[in-house]
Amino acid sequence: MREGRACRRYASPNAGKNHRNSSKRTQNMALSLDKIGEQAPGLLSLAKTASQAVDHSGLNGQKAKVALALDFSGSMSRVYRSGAMQRLVEKALALATQFDDDGAIDFFVFDSTAAYLGEISIDDFAGSVDRLTKGRSMGGTNYADAFLTIRKHFGFAPAGGATPAAPQRRGFFGLGKAQPTPTVPAAKPSTLPADIPVYVLFLTDGAPDNQSKAVRALTEVSTAPIFWKFLSIGRQSMLFLEKLDTLTDRFVDNANYEPVGDVDAISDADLFKKMLTEFPDWLKEARSKNLIQ
């Protein structure tokens, strides 16, 4: 589990060989299809489809670190047993090859807590979900810990912590006790602007156990150069994720939600299209706010 390497590599704009100025963003940062064919032939077809989606989105040459955060709550057990999450990992990895020539993703799970479980690369992706989650017990659904854990992992947690909360207002969805919500997110960390943004695929089948904490955490991490792509599985769209997609009080609009239903039933082309929706818009806004170069 190479957490330290990942943080050093992506958090600081002064990281020597990894520093890139804006003029270099137009260079092709993707892992070549020839290399994928040699090292991971099982991913080649997916990588070709991902490459087409990236080109169609106008993102060719954009560099980003891709992370995957999977819901590991008890309600997800059947989906894991079916192998669907392993297949999703392979699709996320194929997308990552188009943004970073290291051919790897950082893998997180969240249940009652959240954890970084390791790096998955084109060299060791087979059976990676079972291997990395072995021995971990399924639990609840804690979005907030996932947001903060991922921000910390990539080195973007502010030294000063969060700013004081605003006066209380009605609870989420207008129900329950009033909850404090920060009107100004936590102070931006000194590592900004970052030369490499982070793109997180966040998949779940249900709302979090504590919705108000999730709202506050997503608002707080909006000052980090991290884009959150929420995907939900199941028959219906998730109202809570729709609300997260349109939250006010964030430094930038740092999230987008797309329901996918069955990750095995949706075509690869349609899934990659959903994965990339609004990412170009976030990149533009993040640059205008000096979060990324």
VOBA-1610 file (N, C-alpha, C; in pm, whole numbers, padded with zeros to 5 digits, always signed):
BEGIN
Met+00085-00119+00000Met+00000+00000+00000Met+00088+00124+00000Arg+00100+00191-00114Arg+00199+00294-00129Arg+00140+00432-00112Glu+00080+00454+00004Glu+00011+00581+00028Glu+00107+00698+00026Gly+00222+00682+00091Gly+00316+00792+00096Gly+00361+00836-00041Arg+00391+00739-00129Arg+00435+00772-00263Arg+00328+00850-00338Ala+00203+00805-00321Ala+00094+00872-00392Ala+00081+01017-00347Cys+00091+01040-00215Cys+00077+01175-00164Cys+00188+01265-00215Arg+00314+01218-00208Arg+00425+01299-00253Arg+00414+01329-00401Arg+00361+01235-00474Arg+00363+01245-00617Arg+00257+01339-00671Tyr+00145+01348-00602Tyr+00035+01424-00658Tyr-00002+01549-00580Ala+00045+01563-00457Ala-00002+01675-00377Ala+00073+01804-00406Ser+00201+01796-00432Ser+00280+01918-00439Ser+00311+01960-00581Pro+00293+02087-00613Pro+00329+02135-00745Pro+00478+02151-00762Asn+00556+02131-00657Asn+00701+02144-00663Asn+00770+02009-00659Ala+00704+01908-00710Ala+00755+01772-00698Ala+00852+01738-00810Gly+00943+01828-00843Gly+01051+01801-00934Gly+01006+01751-01069Lys+01038+01627-01098Lys+01013+01572-01231Lys+00865+01567-01266Asn+00778+01574-01166Asn+00635+01566-01194Asn+00572+01703-01218His+00650+01810-01204His+00594+01943-01225His+00565+01964-01373Arg+00445+02016-01402Arg+00407+02043-01540Arg+00340+02179-01547Asn+00380+02261-01643Asn+00312+02388-01658Asn+00196+02374-01755Ser+00118+02482-01767Ser-00005+02472-01844Ser+00021+02442-01991Ser+00136+02483-02045Ser+00162+02459-02186Ser+00181+02312-02215Lys+00210+02233-02115Lys+00232+02090-02135Lys+00106+02009-02121Arg-00005+02073-02087Arg-00128+01997-02069Arg-00177+01940-02201Thr-00132+01998-02312Thr-00177+01950-02441Thr-00101+01826-02486Gln+00008+01789-02418Gln+00080+01668-02451Gln-00004+01547-02414Asn+00018+01438-02487Asn-00058+01317-02460Asn+00000+01248-02339Met-00078+01242-02230Met-00032+01180-02107Met-00079+01035-02096Ala-00151+00986-02194Ala-00208+00852-02186Ala-00102+00745-02202Leu-00129+00631-02143Leu-00048+00512-02166Leu-00080+00461-02305Ser+00020+00429-02383Ser-00005+00390-02522Ser-00083+00259-02528Leu-00168+00250-02630Leu-00245+00127-02649Leu-00154+00009-02679Asp-00041+00035-02743Asp+00054-00074-02769Asp+00107-00132-02639Lys+00140-00043-02544Lys+00191-00091-02416Lys+00084-00166-02339Ile-00040-00116-02344Ile-00150-00186-02276Ile-00168-00323-02338Gly-00162-00330-02470Gly-00175-00459-02537Gly-00068-00558-02498Glu+00052-00508-02471Glu+00162-00595-02431Glu+00150-00638-02285Gln+00118-00544-02197Gln+00119-00572-02054Gln-00015-00621-02000Ala-00124-00575-02060Ala-00257-00611-02009Ala-00354-00626-02126Pro-00335-00730-02207Pro-00422-00747-02325Pro-00570-00755-02290Gly-00601-00800-02169Gly-00741-00808-02128Gly-00807-00672-02112Leu-00726-00566-02102Leu-00780-00430-02087Leu-00782-00353-02218Leu-00726-00410-02323Leu-00706-00333-02446Leu-00837-00283-02506Ser-00937-00368-02515Ser-01064-00326-02573Ser-01128-00214-02491Leu-01124-00228-02357Leu-01177-00123-02270Leu-01099+00007-02287Ala-00967-00004-02297Ala-00885+00116-02311Ala-00915+00188-02442Lys-00941+00113-02548Lys-00976+00176-02676Lys-01108+00253-02664Thr-01205+00191-02597Thr-01334+00258-02578Thr-01319+00381-02490Ala-01238+00369-02384Ala-01213+00483-02296Ala-01144+00596-02371Ser-01050+00561-02458Ser-00978+00661-02536Ser-01074+00739-02626Gln-01168+00670-02686Gln-01267+00737-02771Gln-01354+00833-02689Ala-01392+00790-02568Ala-01474+00875-02482Ala-01397+00999-02438Val-01270+00981-02406Val-01186+01094-02365Val-01172+01193-02480Asp-01147+01143-02600Asp-01136+01230-02717Asp-01266+01307-02740His-01378+01236-02729His-01509+01298-02753His-01538+01408-02651Ser-01483+01393-02529Ser-01505+01491-02423Ser-01408+01608-02431Gly-01316+01604-02527Gly-01218+01710-02540Gly-01110+01706-02435Leu-01083+01588-02381Leu-00989+01574-02270Leu-00858+01509-02311Asn-00838+01488-02439Asn-00715+01426-02484Asn-00595+01512-02442Gly-00499+01451-02374Gly-00383+01523-02324Gly-00396+01571-02181Gln-00516+01561-02123Gln-00535+01601-01983Gln-00477+01495-01890Lys-00395+01538-01797Lys-00340+01445-01699Lys-00420+01452-01570Ala-00443+01337-01509Ala-00513+01331-01381Ala-00479+01200-01313Lys-00483+01201-01182Lys-00471+01078-01105Lys-00611+01026-01080Val-00636+00901-01113Val-00769+00841-01096Val-00771+00755-00970Ala-00874+00775-00889Ala-00896+00693-00770Ala-01036+00634-00778Leu-01053+00520-00714Leu-01182+00453-00711Leu-01221+00430-00566Ala-01341+00476-00529Ala-01394+00457-00394Ala-01521+00375-00404Leu-01521+00255-00347Leu-01635+00165-00357Leu-01705+00149-00223Asp-01835+00153-00228Asp-01921+00124-00113Asp-01897-00021-00070Phe-01863-00040+00058Phe-01838-00175+00111Phe-01936-00205+00223Ser-02055-00149+00211Ser-02158-00176+00311Ser-02220-00312+00287Gly-02293-00361+00387Gly-02350-00494+00379Gly-02444-00515+00262Ser-02514-00410+00221Ser-02608-00422+00110Ser-02539-00446-00023Met-02408-00427-00026Met-02331-00445-00150Met-02276-00587-00164Ser-02300-00674-00069Ser-02236-00806-00068Ser-02264-00885-00195Arg-02388-00884-00241Arg-02423-00961-00360Arg-02348-00909-00483Val-02334-00777-00491Val-02266-00718-00606Val-02119-00758-00608Tyr-02057-00762-00491Tyr-01918-00807-00485Tyr-01906-00954-00522Arg-01996-01036-00470Arg-01989-01180-00499Arg-02007-01208-00648Ser-02084-01127-00716Ser-02108-01148-00859Ser-01987-01114-00946Gly-01890-01046-00888Gly-01773-01002-00965Gly-01792-00868-01033Ala-01907-00804-01012Ala-01935-00677-01079Ala-01837-00568-01038Met-01795-00568-00911Met-01702-00465-00867Met-01563-00486-00925Gln-01523-00610-00944Gln-01396-00636-01011Gln-01401-00585-01155Arg-01512-00609-01220Arg-01524-00561-01359Arg-01527-00408-01364Leu-01586-00345-01263Leu-01584-00199-01259Leu-01442-00147-01237Val-01366-00215-01153Val-01226-00178-01132Val-01151-00178-01265Glu-01175-00279-01346Glu-01106-00288-01474Glu-01145-00174-01567Lys-01271-00131-01561Lys-01314-00018-01643Lys-01253+00112-01591Ala-01247+00127-01459Ala-01184+00246-01402Ala-01036+00251-01438Leu-00971+00135-01436Leu-00829+00128-01470Leu-00808+00162-01617Ala-00898+00114-01703Ala-00887+00148-01845Ala-00899+00298-01866Leu-00990+00362-01793Leu-01003+00507-01802Leu-00877+00576-01751Ala-00821+00525-01643Ala-00702+00585-01584Ala-00584+00584-01681Thr-00575+00483-01765Thr-00464+00478-01861Thr-00468+00594-01959Gln-00584+00658-01972Gln-00597+00770-02064Gln-00560+00903-02000Phe-00543+00903-01869Phe-00508+01025-01797Phe-00370+01021-01733Asp-00311+00904-01722Asp-00184+00893-01651Asp-00110+00771-01704Asp+00013+00792-01748Asp+00087+00682-01808Asp+00148+00587-01706Asp+00116+00603-01576Asp+00165+00504-01479Asp+00077+00380-01477Gly-00041+00385-01541Gly-00126+00268-01553Gly-00173+00213-01420Ala-00218+00301-01329Ala-00260+00256-01196Ala-00370+00346-01142Ile-00447+00290-01049Ile-00547+00367-00975Ile-00525+00343-00826Asp-00564+00440-00745Asp-00564+00423-00600Asp-00702+00373-00559Phe-00705+00270-00475Phe-00829+00199-00443Phe-00868+00221-00298Phe-00990+00271-00278Phe-01045+00297-00145Phe-01178+00223-00131Val-01213+00190-00008Val-01348+00143+00022Val-01401+00224+00140Phe-01532+00232+00148Phe-01594+00296+00263Phe-01712+00211+00309Asp-01717+00193+00440Asp-01830+00126+00506Asp-01862+00212+00628Ser-01844+00160+00749Ser-01862+00245+00867Ser-01748+00346+00880Thr-01634+00313+00820Thr-01521+00403+00808Thr-01474+00396+00662Ala-01362+00460+00634Ala-01306+00453+00499Ala-01159+00419+00508Ala-01106+00355+00404Ala-00966+00315+00407Ala-00909+00308+00265Tyr-00781+00343+00257Tyr-00705+00321+00134Tyr-00652+00179+00140Leu-00683+00098+00040Leu-00643-00043+00043Leu-00525-00074-00045Gly-00484+00017-00130Gly-00367-00008-00213Gly-00383+00044-00354Glu-00281+00020-00431Glu-00279+00061-00570Glu-00309-00059-00659Ile-00388-00038-00762Ile-00418-00143-00859Ile-00361-00097-00993Ser-00278-00180-01054Ser-00213-00142-01178Ser-00246-00240-01290Ile-00203-00207-01409Ile-00228-00295-01523Ile-00151-00425-01509Asp-00055-00430-01417Asp+00023-00552-01396Asp-00041-00647-01296Asp-00132-00597-01210Asp-00183-00683-01103Asp-00333-00666-01080Phe-00407-00624-01183Phe-00550-00595-01162Phe-00635-00720-01146Ala-00591-00833-01199Ala-00672-00955-01192Ala-00696-00995-01047Gly-00821-01012-01009Gly-00855-01053-00873Gly-00824-00951-00767Ser-00803-00825-00806Ser-00757-00723-00711Ser-00859-00690-00604Val-00988-00690-00637Val-01089-00654-00538Val-01093-00757-00425Asp-01099-00884-00459Asp-01100-00988-00356Asp-00971-00985-00276Arg-00860-00964-00342Arg-00730-00964-00274Arg-00719-00849-00174Leu-00761-00731-00214Leu-00742-00613-00130Leu-00848-00598-00022Thr-00966-00655-00043Thr-01071-00645+00059Thr-01074-00766+00152Lys-00990-00864+00128Lys-00989-00985+00210Lys-00966-00950+00357Gly-01052-01002+00442Gly-01039-00979+00585Gly-01111-00855+00635Arg-01164-00774+00546Arg-01235-00653+00589Arg-01384-00685+00601Ser-01443-00646+00712Ser-01585-00671+00735Ser-01670-00558+00678Met-01778-00594+00614Met-01870-00493+00562Met-01942-00425+00678Gly-01980-00299+00657Gly-02042-00224+00765Gly-02149-00130+00715Gly-02146-00006+00768Gly-02244+00094+00732Gly-02205+00168+00605Thr-02248+00293+00595Thr-02220+00373+00475Thr-02179+00513+00518Asn-02049+00538+00518Asn-01995+00664+00569Asn-01929+00742+00456Tyr-02007+00828+00391Tyr-01952+00911+00285Tyr-01848+01009+00339Ala-01880+01073+00450Ala-01796+01181+00501Ala-01653+01134+00525Asp-01638+01017+00585Asp-01504+00967+00611Asp-01431+00938+00480Ala-01505+00893+00379Ala-01443+00868+00249Ala-01391+00998+00188Phe-01471+01103+00191Phe-01427+01231+00135Phe-01300+01281+00203Leu-01300+01278+00336Leu-01187+01332+00411Leu-01065+01242+00402Thr-01086+01110+00400Thr-00974+01017+00388Thr-00903+01033+00254Ile-00979+01047+00148Ile-00919+01061+00016Ile-00846+01195+00004Arg-00905+01301+00056Arg-00836+01430+00053Arg-00703+01421+00127Lys-00704+01360+00244Lys-00581+01348+00322Lys-00479+01261+00250His-00524+01153+00189His-00434+01061+00119His-00353+01133+00012Phe-00417+01223-00060Phe-00348+01293-00167Phe-00278+01420-00121Gly-00279+01446+00010Gly-00201+01555+00065Gly-00266+01691+00060Phe-00399+01696+00048Phe-00466+01824+00033Phe-00542+01869+00157Ala-00525+01801+00269Ala-00593+01844+00392Ala-00528+01973+00442Pro-00606+02078+00469Pro-00547+02204+00515Pro-00491+02192+00655Ala-00378+02258+00678Ala-00314+02250+00808Ala-00401+02310+00917Gly-00480+02411+00883Gly-00560+02480+00984Gly-00694+02417+01014Gly-00734+02316+00938Gly-00864+02253+00959Gly-00977+02335+00901Ala-01098+02298+00938Ala-01216+02362+00881Ala-01242+02498+00945Thr-01310+02583+00873Thr-01351+02712+00927Thr-01474+02693+01015Pro-01505+02791+01102Pro-01624+02777+01186Pro-01750+02764+01103Ala-01846+02694+01158Ala-01972+02673+01087Ala-02055+02801+01088Ala-02141+02813+00989Ala-02233+02925+00981Ala-02346+02905+01081Pro-02428+03007+01103Pro-02545+02988+01190Pro-02629+02871+01143Gln-02697+02809+01236Gln-02773+02690+01203Gln-02890+02721+01111Arg-02924+02622+01029Arg-03042+02631+00946Arg-03109+02495+00946Arg-03218+02483+00878Arg-03293+02358+00882Arg-03210+02242+00831Gly-03242+02122+00881Gly-03168+02004+00842Gly-03184+01971+00696Phe-03107+01873+00654Phe-03106+01833+00513Phe-03244+01785+00471Phe-03288+01823+00351Phe-03422+01798+00299Phe-03529+01873+00380Gly-03485+01968+00466Gly-03579+02044+00545Gly-03638+01967+00661Leu-03576+01856+00700Leu-03630+01771+00806Leu-03534+01767+00924Gly-03586+01732+01041Gly-03501+01709+01157Gly-03448+01838+01216Lys-03353+01823+01309Lys-03295+01937+01376Lys-03207+02016+01280Ala-03195+02143+01308Ala-03109+02227+01225Ala-02965+02180+01236Gln-02892+02188+01126Gln-02754+02144+01122Gln-02664+02259+01080Pro-02548+02276+01148Pro-02455+02380+01104Pro-02391+02341+00972Thr-02387+02435+00878Thr-02325+02410+00749Thr-02227+02523+00720Pro-02100+02491+00691Pro-02004+02597+00667Pro-02038+02676+00542Thr-02042+02810+00554Thr-02065+02893+00436Thr-01935+02917+00362Val-01822+02903+00430Val-01692+02915+00366Val-01617+02785+00393Pro-01574+02714+00289Pro-01504+02588+00310Pro-01372+02608+00383Ala-01312+02498+00422Ala-01183+02503+00491Ala-01080+02575+00406Ala-00984+02637+00475Ala-00880+02711+00404Ala-00807+02621+00305Lys-00770+02679+00191Lys-00702+02599+00090Lys-00563+02560+00138Pro-00519+02437+00111Pro-00385+02395+00151Pro-00278+02468+00071Ser-00158+02474+00126Ser-00049+02550+00064Ser+00007+02483-00059Thr-00035+02360-00089Thr+00018+02287-00205Thr-00045+02333-00336Leu-00138+02427-00331Leu-00209+02469-00452Leu-00141+02589-00516Pro-00154+02606-00647Pro-00230+02519-00737Pro-00157+02389-00766Ala-00230+02282-00776Ala-00171+02151-00804Ala-00150+02135-00954Asp-00043+02065-00989Asp-00018+02041-01130Asp-00098+01922-01182Ile-00143+01833-01093Ile-00218+01715-01135Ile-00346+01705-01053Pro-00461+01720-01114Pro-00586+01703-01040Pro-00613+01557-01010Val-00703+01535-00918Val-00745+01399-00881Val-00890+01379-00925Tyr-00914+01267-00988Tyr-01049+01232-01035Tyr-01092+01107-00958Val-01202+01117-00884Val-01248+01006-00800Val-01380+00951-00853Leu-01381+00822-00883Leu-01505+00750-00912Leu-01557+00696-00780Phe-01676+00735-00744Phe-01733+00704-00613Phe-01864+00630-00637Leu-01865+00498-00612Leu-01983+00417-00642Leu-02050+00369-00515Thr-02183+00380-00512Thr-02259+00338-00395Thr-02395+00285-00437Asp-02461+00216-00343Asp-02598+00171-00369Asp-02699+00235-00274Gly-02653+00331-00193Gly-02745+00390-00097Gly-02692+00517-00034Ala-02781+00589+00031Ala-02744+00713+00099Ala-02660+00683+00223Pro-02584+00780+00271Pro-02500+00758+00388Pro-02582+00751+00516Asp-02522+00693+00619Asp-02587+00685+00749Asp-02607+00823+00810Asn-02512+00913+00787Asn-02521+01049+00839Asn-02514+01147+00722Gln-02629+01194+00679Gln-02634+01278+00560Gln-02577+01417+00585Ser-02601+01473+00702Ser-02552+01608+00728Ser-02399+01611+00731Lys-02336+01508+00786Lys-02190+01501+00785Lys-02137+01490+00643Ala-02205+01414+00560Ala-02163+01401+00421Ala-02170+01534+00348Val-02275+01610+00373Val-02290+01742+00311Val-02176+01834+00355Arg-02149+01837+00485Arg-02042+01924+00535Arg-01906+01883+00480Ala-01882+01752+00472Ala-01752+01705+00425Ala-01731+01736+00277Leu-01834+01715+00195Leu-01818+01745+00052Leu-01798+01895+00031Thr-01864+01977+00112Thr-01844+02121+00104Thr-01701+02156+00142Glu-01651+02094+00248Glu-01515+02122+00294Glu-01411+02083+00190Val-01427+01967+00127Val-01324+01922+00033Val-01336+01991-00103Ser-01430+02082-00118Ser-01441+02154-00245Ser-01325+02248-00269Thr-01243+02275-00166Thr-01124+02357-00184Thr-01004+02275-00230Ala-01018+02146-00242Ala-00910+02059-00290Ala-00927+02034-00440Pro-00818+02007-00511Pro-00826+01983-00655Pro-00871+01840-00686Ile-00989+01806-00636Ile-01044+01671-00650Ile-01184+01681-00708Phe-01208+01607-00815Phe-01341+01598-00875Phe-01404+01465-00836Trp-01527+01471-00789Trp-01599+01353-00741Trp-01708+01315-00840Lys-01692+01200-00901Lys-01795+01147-00990Lys-01874+01041-00915Phe-01996+01076-00876Phe-02082+00983-00804Phe-02158+00895-00903Leu-02150+00765-00882Leu-02225+00667-00959Leu-02310+00586-00862Ser-02434+00562-00898Ser-02518+00477-00814Ser-02564+00356-00893Ile-02575+00244-00823Ile-02630+00124-00884Ile-02767+00097-00822Gly-02848+00025-00893Gly-02984+00000-00847Gly-03084+00052-00947Arg-03209+00024-00922Arg-03314+00055-01020Arg-03351+00202-01025Gln-03329+00273-00916Gln-03376+00412-00911Gln-03260+00509-00889Ser-03280+00630-00938Ser-03186+00737-00911Ser-03190+00769-00762Met-03079+00818-00706Met-03071+00846-00563Met-03089+00995-00537Leu-03194+01028-00463Leu-03225+01167-00434Leu-03111+01235-00359Phe-03048+01164-00266Phe-02942+01227-00188Phe-02823+01265-00277Leu-02786+01178-00370Leu-02676+01212-00460Leu-02714+01325-00554Glu-02839+01332-00592Glu-02886+01446-00671Glu-02868+01576-00592Lys-02895+01570-00462Lys-02877+01688-00377Lys-02730+01726-00364Leu-02643+01625-00350Leu-02500+01655-00341Leu-02451+01721-00470Asp-02506+01679-00581Asp-02465+01733-00710Asp-02495+01882-00722Thr-02592+01930-00648Thr-02635+02070-00662Thr-02617+02152-00534Leu-02531+02107-00445Leu-02507+02180-00320Leu-02459+02322-00346Thr-02504+02413-00263Thr-02450+02548-00262Thr-02339+02556-00158Asp-02278+02672-00145Asp-02175+02699-00043Asp-02042+02630-00070Arg-02024+02568-00184Arg-01895+02506-00215Arg-01803+02606-00285Phe-01672+02586-00265Phe-01574+02674-00329Phe-01582+02661-00481Val-01592+02537-00530Val-01622+02508-00670Val-01725+02396-00672Asp-01791+02381-00783Asp-01883+02268-00802Asp-01797+02145-00828Asn-01772+02067-00723Asn-01671+01961-00728Asn-01727+01822-00750Ala-01854+01810-00790Ala-01913+01677-00800Ala-02018+01671-00910Asn-02036+01551-00960Asn-02143+01524-01055Asn-02197+01385-01026Tyr-02327+01369-01044Tyr-02392+01240-01017Tyr-02453+01183-01144Glu-02429+01054-01165Glu-02489+00981-01276Glu-02536+00844-01226Pro-02666+00814-01234Pro-02712+00679-01202Pro-02675+00584-01316Val-02627+00466-01281Val-02587+00371-01386Val-02669+00243-01383Gly-02748+00223-01277Gly-02829+00101-01270Gly-02743-00021-01248Asp-02727-00102-01350Asp-02646-00224-01346Asp-02516-00197-01420Val-02403-00202-01350Val-02275-00169-01414Val-02237-00270-01521Asp-02296-00388-01517Asp-02269-00487-01621Asp-02362-00473-01740Ala-02480-00416-01720Ala-02578-00405-01828Ala-02552-00283-01917Ile-02501-00177-01861Ile-02475-00057-01939Ile-02356-00081-02032Ser-02362-00027-02152Ser-02251-00047-02246Ser-02127+00027-02196Asp-02011-00022-02236Asp-01887+00043-02194Asp-01882+00187-02243Ala-01926+00209-02366Ala-01923+00345-02421Ala-02012+00439-02340Asp-02131+00393-02304Asp-02222+00477-02225Asp-02168+00500-02084Leu-02106+00397-02026Leu-02051+00413-01892Leu-01938+00514-01891Phe-01847+00505-01987Phe-01737+00602-01992Phe-01790+00744-02016Lys-01895+00755-02096Lys-01955+00886-02119Lys-02008+00944-01989Lys-02077+00862-01909Lys-02127+00907-01780Lys-02012+00943-01687Met-01906+00864-01690Met-01791+00890-01604Met-01729+01027-01631Leu-01735+01072-01754Leu-01666+01195-01792Leu-01756+01319-01792Thr-01886+01300-01774Thr-01977+01414-01772Thr-01936+01516-01665Glu-01925+01640-01703Glu-01894+01756-01618Glu-01748+01764-01573Phe-01666+01663-01601Phe-01525+01673-01564Phe-01459+01790-01637Pro-01482+01810-01767Pro-01422+01927-01833Pro-01467+02059-01771Asp-01592+02068-01729Asp-01642+02191-01667Asp-01572+02217-01534Trp-01552+02110-01456Trp-01483+02127-01329Trp-01339+02172-01351Leu-01270+02114-01449Leu-01132+02153-01477Leu-01123+02303-01506Lys-01217+02351-01585Lys-01217+02494-01620Lys-01239+02580-01496Glu-01336+02543-01413Glu-01363+02622-01293Glu-01248+02611-01193Ala-01191+02491-01179Ala-01080+02473-01085Ala-00959+02556-01125Arg-00934+02569-01254Arg-00823+02653-01299Arg-00853+02800-01272Ser-00978+02840-01292Ser-01014+02980-01269Ser-01003+03017-01121Lys-01016+02917-01031Lys-01006+02940-00887Lys-00868+02907-00833Asn-00773+02881-00924Asn-00634+02856-00886Asn-00616+02728-00804Leu-00703+02630-00826Leu-00685+02500-00761Leu-00587+02412-00837Ile-00588+02425-00969Ile-00497+02347-01053Ile-00433+02438-01156Gln-00322+02393-01210Gln-00253+02472-01312Gln-00318+02455-01448
//
